[in-house]
Amino acid sequence: MSRAASPSDLVAAARAAGIADARVLAAISATPRAGFVPAHYVTDAYRDEPIPIRQAQEAVGLHPAAAHRPG
């Protein structure tokens, strides 16, 4: 069984993806993602991958969201 991902894991993934803005990294760290996913996905909330939420929707992983950032 793998361990639950943490906010610091997602921040590390953001840095690896080339995100260096301290404000963005702080927002990633401070966002309580576990509160936005179904209970059975809480341990995956801070992984850099999509998570199904409801009605054929998904919370996107970090990379797709970062690809749409301006500038």
Secondary structure per residue as TSV (DSSP state, phi and psi in degrees):
chain	resnum	aa	ss	phi	psi
A	1	M	-	360.0	133.6
A	2	S	-	-87.5	156.2
A	3	R	-	-76.3	158.6
A	4	A	-	-68.9	140.5
A	5	A	-	-74.6	155.3
A	6	S	-	-121.5	167.8
A	7	P	H	-55.1	-36.6
A	8	S	H	-66.2	-29.5
A	9	D	H	-65.1	-41.4
A	10	L	H	-70.5	-36.5
A	11	V	H	-63.5	-41.7
A	12	A	H	-62.4	-40.0
A	13	A	H	-65.0	-38.4
A	14	A	H	-63.4	-45.0
A	15	R	H	-61.7	-41.8
A	16	A	H	-64.1	-27.8
A	17	A	T	-83.9	0.9
A	18	G	T	95.6	8.0
A	19	I	-	-83.1	120.8
A	20	A	-	-121.3	-9.1
A	21	D	-	-65.0	119.2
A	22	A	H	-60.0	-33.4
A	23	R	H	-67.4	-40.0
A	24	V	H	-67.4	-45.1
A	25	L	H	-62.2	-38.8
A	26	A	H	-65.3	-40.5
A	27	A	H	-65.1	-40.6
A	28	I	H	-60.7	-44.5
A	29	S	H	-66.7	-36.2
A	30	A	H	-85.5	-17.5
A	31	T	-	-73.6	122.4
A	32	P	-	-80.3	72.4
A	33	R	G	-57.4	-31.1
A	34	A	G	-60.8	-24.9
A	35	G	G	-77.6	-7.4
A	36	F	G	-110.6	1.0
A	37	V	S	-117.8	156.4
A	38	P	-	-57.7	150.3
A	39	A	G	-51.8	-38.4
A	40	H	G	-76.2	-1.2
A	41	Y	G	-111.8	5.8
A	42	V	G	-56.5	-39.6
A	43	T	G	-69.1	-15.3
A	44	D	G	-101.0	-0.5
A	45	A	T	-57.2	-29.8
A	46	Y	T	-106.0	17.8
A	47	R	S	-86.4	151.0
A	48	D	S	-87.3	68.3
A	49	E	S	-157.0	156.2
A	50	P	-	-66.3	148.4
A	51	I	E	-128.1	124.9
A	52	P	E	-62.9	136.1
A	53	I	-	-112.3	-64.9
A	54	R	S	-166.9	160.4
A	55	Q	T	46.0	50.7
A	56	A	T	59.8	27.6
A	57	Q	-	-108.3	164.0
A	58	E	E	-145.3	149.6
A	59	A	E	-81.3	121.5
A	60	V	-	-72.8	156.7
A	61	G	-	-75.0	176.0
A	62	L	H	-64.3	-43.9
A	63	H	H	-60.3	-48.8
A	64	P	H	-62.0	-38.6
A	65	A	H	-67.6	-40.0
A	66	A	H	-68.5	-29.5
A	67	A	H	-66.2	-20.8
A	68	H	T	-99.0	8.9
A	69	R	-	-75.9	145.1
A	70	P	-	-69.8	152.1
A	71	G	-	68.3	360.0
